[in-house]
Amino acid sequence: MRNDLPQWRKPINRRGFTLVEMLLAIVIIGIGVAGVLMAFSATVKNSSDPVVNKQLLAIAEEMIEEVELKPFSSSIASTSAGCARSGFMKISDYNNYATNNQICDIDGVPIAALSGYSVLVKTEAVAIGGVSAALRITVRASRSTDSITLVSWRTNYAAP
């Protein structure tokens, strides 16, 4: 540093940021944070709740197992009231069985913890590789926009 210069002309060692540099840094960081938050928002909005998916799978598996355990055919007439399934005597009795925003036990008693869930069962006779006595069982469990569909096959293995 030169000593012969007057005090007001001596160079000053400055450290830090200017106001313009600070404002520019705030704007750039703000845009970056907004972009990251938008990515998180899109991810959360498009993901589904794993608990709901697990519950949908459990409902569909229970229903398809119940249907598969029934006889392929039966001479006993089926009866059903509401969402009760205790009167279903054969697989085809479950065709078009549906509940709307409630899941019931086999006796037709609504399960309060499963309100908002629905189930639809379809059974369809299909010929598979020359075996004409086969049924395709389709179970669709849903809740609002989430759903899961399971498909199973059952043949009349007891037929002569």
N, C-alpha and C positions, 0 to 999 in steps of 0.2 A: 504494500500500500504506500502510496506516495504521501510524504509528509508536507510537501510544499503546497498542496491544494487546500483551499479554504474548507472549513468543516461542511458546509452545505453542498460541496461538490465531491466529497469523498464517496466512493462506491459503498453500498450497504450490502452485506451478505443477508439475503432474504431466504427464509425457509417456510415451507407450508404450501397451501394452495390458494389460488385467487378465488374470488367469488364465482367467476365464470366457470372455472374448472370444477368447482364443487357442484354447481347447478347441472353441468353436463354429466358428471358422474352420477348424480341422483336420477336424472332422466334415464340414463343407460341402465342403471341397476333396476329402476322401476319397470322398464320394458321387459327386462329379463325375468324378474319375479312374476310379472303378469303372464308371461308365456308359460312358465313352469306351473303356475296355478291353473291355467286353462287346460294344460295337459292332465294334471291331477283330476280336475273336474270332469273331463271327458272320460277318463278311466273309471272313476267312481260311478258315474252315471250309467255307463254301459256294462258294468259288472253286475252280476247278480249275487244275491246273498247266499253264501254257501250253506247256511242253515236251511233256507227254503229249498235249495236243490237237494239236500240230503233228505229232507222230509218228503219231498215229491217222490224221490226214489223209494223210500220206505213204504209210502202209500201204494205206489204202483206194484212193487214187489209183493206186498201183502195181498193185494187184490188178485194178481195173476196166480199166486200160489193157491189162494182159495178156489179160484175157478178150476185150476188144473187138478185139484184133489176131488172134484165132483166126478161122478160116473159119466162116461161118454154119452150114454142114453139111459133113459129110465121110463118106465110105464106110469109112474106116479105123476099126477098133475102138479104143476107148480103154482104157488100162490105168493103174492107179495103185496105189501102195503107200504106206501111211502118209500123210505130208503132201506127198509128191512130186506135182508137176503136169506133169512132162515128158511123160507119156503122154497128156495131154489133147489131142485133135485138133480139137475143135469147141467152140463156145460152150456148148452144152447139157451137155457133159461136166463143166462146173464147177458144175452144179446141186447144191445141198446140200454143197458143199465146205466143210469147217469145220476149224479148228484150235482147240485148247484150251490156252491159256496158253503158246503158242509160235508163232512165225512161222518158216516154212521158206523156203528159196530154191526155185527151180523143180525142182531135183533132190531135194528132200526133206531137205536138210541144215539143221537148226535154226540160227537166227541167235541167238547167245547174248545180244547186246545187246537183243534184243526179247523176252526171256522175260517172261511175264506178260501179253503182248498176245495177242488172239485175233481171228480173222477168220471170217466166214460169207458165202458167196456163194450167191445164188439166181438162177436164170434161169427165166423164165416166158414162154410163148408168148402173145402178145396181138395182137388185131386193132386197128389204128390207122387210122381214116379210110378203110376199105375195103381197106387193105393187110393181108392175113392173115399174111404172112410177116414177123412182127416179134417180137423178143425184148426183154423188160425185164430188165435186169441190175441186181441189187441187191447191194451189198457193204456189210457192217457190220463195222467194226473196233472192238474194245472192249478196255478194261483196267479191271478192278474195276468201279467205278460210272460211268466215263466211256465214251462211245461216240460214233461218228459213222457215219452211213449215207449212202452215195452211190448214186444211181440213174442208169442210162444206158439208152439204147435203141439197138437195132441191127436194121436191116432186111436182108432178103436182096436187096440191090441187084443181085446177079449173076443172079437168077432171071429166066427169060424171061417 
